[in-house]
Amino acid sequence: MESKLVERVQRDNDHHAFEQLMRQNQSPIRQFLRRLTLQNQGIADELAQETFLKAFVHIKTYRGEAKFLSWLFKIAYQQFVSSTRKKTEQTNVEVEDKADDGQFERRLVAEKTVKNLLKYLKADERAIFLLHFSHDLTHQEIALVMQIPLGTVKTKIRRSRLKLKSFTEINNSEKTDEK
């Protein structure tokens, strides 16, 4: 189905087909960008719009060698890198949620914990980590998205895990010392 939509956009410049592709893929792209920008929803949404605009303009370059979503992740990451070069400092925007029960509080604590841990990773490490663990991309797919060697992907995932583990252990020991 997705390949037929891509074909229609490539062949006929079909805006409706692209709109369907965008609807199918916007959630993972926005989630990826929000986490890359450390939950700065405004910047992430702006980058997502730029990602889909760029994807539409350059869709004829998509060859189907990887999943369409992987191709979009590649564009999104390039938009993020370009944006961070232009903007050296970003402001954080509070996460909004309308849930009323304790589940919201637990989710907020979990999101803050992840956000706090992710800030210890460099932008490229954060992107690789999120693509692998949040979006289930294979190492090979991440290498294509990031345009880096497969071995580099594996190394950065391993180093990121170790770095996050050490920060978690340090944080836990500090909490224990406070008691």
Residue pairs with C-beta under 8 A, 6 or more apart in sequence:
2 21
2 24
2 68
3 64
3 68
5 17
5 18
5 20
5 21
6 17
6 21
6 59
6 62
6 64
6 68
8 14
8 17
9 17
9 18
9 21
9 56
9 59
10 59
10 60
10 62
18 56
18 59
21 68
22 52
25 68
25 69
25 72
26 48
26 52
28 69
28 73
28 135
29 48
29 51
29 52
29 69
29 72
29 73
29 76
30 44
30 45
30 48
31 134
31 135
32 73
32 76
32 127
32 130
32 131
32 134
32 135
33 43
33 44
33 45
33 47
33 48
33 51
33 76
33 79
33 80
34 40
34 41
34 44
35 114
35 115
35 118
35 126
35 130
35 134
36 44
36 77
36 80
36 123
36 126
36 127
36 130
37 43
37 44
37 47
37 80
37 90
38 90
38 92
38 115
38 118
38 119
39 92
39 93
39 95
39 111
39 115
40 90
40 91
40 92
40 93
41 93
41 95
41 96
42 93
43 83
43 87
43 90
47 76
47 79
47 80
47 83
48 76
50 79
51 72
51 75
51 76
51 79
52 72
54 75
54 79
55 62
55 71
55 72
55 75
58 75
62 68
62 71
65 144
66 141
66 144
66 145
67 141
69 135
70 137
70 141
70 144
70 145
73 131
73 135
73 137
73 145
74 144
74 145
74 146
74 147
77 127
77 145
77 146
80 123
80 127
81 123
84 90
84 123
95 108
95 111
97 104
97 107
97 108
99 107
117 164
117 167
117 168
118 126
118 129
118 130
120 163
120 164
120 167
121 129
121 160
121 163
121 164
124 146
124 156
125 156
125 159
125 160
125 163
126 160
127 146
128 142
128 146
128 153
128 156
128 157
128 160
129 156
129 157
129 160
129 161
129 164
131 137
131 141
131 142
131 145
131 146
132 139
132 142
132 157
137 145
139 150
139 153
139 154
139 157
140 150
142 153
143 149
143 150
143 152
143 153
146 153
